[in-house]
């Protein structure tokens, strides 16, 4: 019986090749999108779940007045373990970027990100040692473990155990004591080298830095199963207040416990180890994939029910010879499932071709190998059955409900309710397509806005050099660089605009309760404004020979407003690092606001200072040249003459800033691809539906032609009904598109805003594509010889 159902199903597909092809291709594309996004969502939700104690591991983070940080103080982990039995274990990691040299003296071009780590890192983060003892591998000072990839890069096929790596800058020599298996790609941190935390002075138990140093240092603790971590974080915050003797009126400690598995999608704090994902992106792409699949299913339902006249006699005869309704339902469902499995076959071929490109665009490592991802089979089967049953249920019940007496007498003229439903489905699918198109336009508009927005400083043709930490001749190096032809100005500063995160406590005249406030700070030398194109609003800036470290300050406009001062009265106001002393410093100038953080964030109060003995981390060169490559070569040659012992490391400021928007760029690309697919699938269904409708209207068209209607009249007449459905779909989707777009834009402190012109662009594109799709069949029908149509039975 079942065999006969499937044989009939294949014969029905063979008889209707065009509509079968449209159904299979449309469903295959929809299934490809849905499977791809399902795998993407699986990958995103699977971050850090490789740890056996994933649900018990928490990262310590801290909230300060100026920002919320992903970091914590060096001694905090040990302090909590000593005082709270709930803290079963802890580990700490601190990344540094340095050049490494192997024992033969070979220097590698790129910096390594070396993580200082406690020996407990193997237990807490489940890092497996391939070679070496996890108990002792990081227990000794100047010991280091590396991944197989790093070992091969530095030592080739030699056994690296016992060999040494030298960290340039501090000249520390590390002995390799182990090889560890790298963390999976869906981990919030990736490490190639881990050095003993005992090798980093601030991480030692006897360090005098303690709580006074907040750098990019991360602490993870293991807590009992089911603990109320929100309550426990309040407990440890209060404990720390007492431990540090925080007085009433002082800012209390706010310690946060972030579940390890929520860091990637739910944490957006300052000084994250790596760029995290976003749960809204997961929701958005999931919705798009689902809607694209629904569009494909709608096409199937529309085309199947539209062919009801062709299948009506078949149903009538089957019922007369004794077929029951449930048997007919099963027959039509089996046809749907056959199409679904054929579509799956095509979808697998498409996935094989698309996944590498998708990984490149999204920056992920999605695999479709069932041996490496056991959920693949479940995802494939689940989506296939969903498509087969969802798309086939209505047509099955619709076709099996025909009355044999009416059909066989020739009185069957179609189902009005079915026609209304088909029109409604067309409206729905173009509403979805319109929604995705509007989203694509808004994402690209916001991205373009961020890339072209006036940031308050000039980032074009600015080369930023990374200075060695132990250099003592920065001023002489700066002067030598300034003499190069094409270099118009040079400045030194401690942070790159767009990534500035340093804060400290500052007292200022008129501060509430006379207590110091945590504010952003930035140090740049006397040529900062000239080189970076930052404008002065009032007063002056630091002089070249300023010897007033901590005694002269420059503030931005936002700080001016925050302090409650007017520009003319700000000059001369008192300010000092920490609490007020006997001889506080003064404000000497006010600069216009510039974006020193991501555009997701508002511009905060910023205080600039100058340290004459300060060794800047970066040196920026403003250049004026048409041959940037030659300019870089000249700067590199000068560097090698001045600092031959250090690697030349540079970046373009505009490119560095643009990299902050990589996530938005990827989202825009994915939106564009899925928007095109949604339109294509919608038009594919419209193409098939128009084909059937025009076939049914051949005699009506022939009569009109005989009565004198032109080809243009007929094309417009026959296209108009479809375009009305498309337009109605867009009108219904417009309010939802506005709501979704404005909601997404609210995630940016500075955004392009929702412009109504987007509706015009999206509507024009949708109407144009829909008209081109429908007019093909309209034109073909209109140009047919009316005699042939009228003779046809």
C-alpha positions, 0 to 999 in steps of 0.5 A: 500500500505504502509503496503504491502511494509513493509510486503515485507520488513520483508519477504526479511529480513527473506529470507536472515537471514545472511546478514540481521543480519550482516546489523542490527548488524553493523548498531546498533553498528554504531548507538550506537557510533554515538548516544553516541558521539552525547550525549557527544557533547551535554553535552560538548557544554551545559556547563554553559548554565543553567544560564538565562544570560549565553550569558551575563556573562563573567569571568575576566582573566589577561594576564601576561608576564610569563603566562595567568591566569584565575584569577583577582584581588580582587577589580576589579569587584567592581571598574568596576561596579562603573565606567562602567554602562555596568557592570550590576552586578558582583560576586566573588568566591575564593576556599580554601581547608580546613578540616571542623568540625561539631558542635559535633566535628566530623572531616571528613577525606577528605578536603572540597573545600569551596568557599568564595562568594559574596551574588550576586553569587545567581543572577549571577550564577543562584544558587537556594536556597532551604532554606534561603534568597538569599539576606541575606544568605551570607551577614553577616560575618561567614555565610555559605550555603551548598548543601543537600549532604553536610548537610546530611554528617555533620548533618544527617537528622537534619535541618542544618539551624542555626548549625555551621561548624568550619574551622580548621586551622584558627578556624573560626566558620560559621553559616549555613544560607541556603541550595542551589541546586548544579550546574549541572554536566556540569558546569565549577565549582562545589561547596558544600559549600559557605562562605560569602566573608566578612569572607575572609579579602582580599575580603573585600571592605576595604582590604589593599591587593587590587591589590597586591594579585593575587591568585586563585580568580575569578570574573564574570560580567554581561554585556549587550546583544550583547556587543563587549566584545573584544573592552570592555576588551581593554577599561577596561585594559586602564582604569586600567592602568590610575587607577594604574598610569602605566607609559610608559615602564611599563607592561600594564594591559591586562584584558580578558573577557571570555564568560561563555559558552566558558570557558570549551572548549576554556580556558586553562589558569593557575589556572583554577578552574577545569580541562577543556575540549578541543574543539579538543576532541569534533571535533575528537570524532565527526568525529570518530563517524560519520565515524563509522556510515558511515562504517556501512552504507557502509556495508549495501550498499555493501551487498545489491547491492552484492545481486542484482542477487538474487533480479533481477528476483523479480524486473523484475517480478514487472516491468512486472506486472506494478510496476513503478520505484518510487514504487520500490525505495520506496519498497527498501527504506522501507526495509532500514528504517525497518532495521534501526529501528530494528538496533535502537532497538538493539542500545538502548539496547547497550546504556543502557549497555554502558552509565554507563561505558562510563560515568566512562571512560569519567568522564561525566554524560550522560543520555539517559532518554528522560524525563531528556534530551528532545533532546534524541528523536530528536537524535534517530529519526534523526540518524535512518532516516539518516541511513535508507535513506543514506544507502538505497538510492543507493541500491534502485536506483540501484536495481530499474534500472534493465531492465526486458527483460534482467533479465527474459531472464537470460542475467543479469550478474551483474553490472560492475559499481556496482562492482567498487563502492563496491570495492571503498566503501571497500577501503574507510571504511578500510581507515577510520579504518586505520586512527582511528588505527593510531590515537589510536597508537599515543595517547597511544604513547604520553601518555606513553612518558609523563608518562615515560619521564625524568622530570628532577627530581625523582618522584618515592617513594616520599611521599608529606605531606600537612603541616598545614598553621599555623605550627611553628615547620616545621624544627623540624618536618622535622628532626623527619621525617628524623629519620624514618627508610627507609626515606633517605631525607626530603625537604620542598617546596611551590608548587608541581612540575607539578602544579607550577604557582607562578610568581613575578616581578624580576629585574636582571642584564642586563634586558631590559630597566632596568625594572623588568620582571614577572618570575616563582618562587619556594621556596625549602629548602636546601635539595631540590636537594638531595630529588628531584634528581635535578642536579646542573649545576654550582655554589652551592645551598642554605645552611641549615642556609642561612639567605639571603632571597631575597639576594641569588637566583638559576636559571634554564638553561632556565633562564640562556639562557633567561638572555643571560648569560653563566654558568660560568659568571652567578654566582655573577650576580645581581638579586632582587625582584621587582625593583632594590634597593640599595643592590640587591641579587646575583645568587649563582647557576644554576640547570638543567631544570626540568618540573615544569608545564604540558608537554603541556607547554615549560619549562620557566625561573625559579628562586629559592629562600629560606626563612628561616622563610618560612613555607612550604606548602608541605614536601616531603619524599624520601623513600627506602622501599619494603613495602610502606604501612608499610612506610606510616603507620609509617609516619602517626604515627609519624605525629599523635605524632607530630601534633595530632590536624591536619589531616594526608594528603599525596600523592605520587608524581608520582601519583600526576604527573600522574593525570595531564594526566587524559584527555589524558588517557581518550582520549586514552581509547575512541580511543582504544574502537572506533578503535576496533569498527571501525575494527569490523564493517569493518570486519563484512561487509567484512565477509558478502561480502566475504560470497556472493562472495564465494557463487558466485565463487563456480563453479570456485573454483570447476573447479580449484580443479578438475584441481589440485589446492590445498586448500592453492592456492585457499585460497590465490587466493580468499583472495588476491583480498580483501586484495588488497582493504584493502591495498589500503585503508591504502595507501590512508589514510596514508597521512591524518593520518600523518597530523592529528597525527602531528597536534594533537602532536603539542599541546604538547610542548614535544611530542613523534613525529610521527614515521613511525613504526605506519604504520607497526603496523596498517597495520599488524593488519588491514591485519591480521584481514581482512585475518582472516575474509575473509579466513574463507569463502575462506577455507570453499569454498576451502574445499567443494566437487567440485562435489556438486558445479558442479552439482548445478544449 
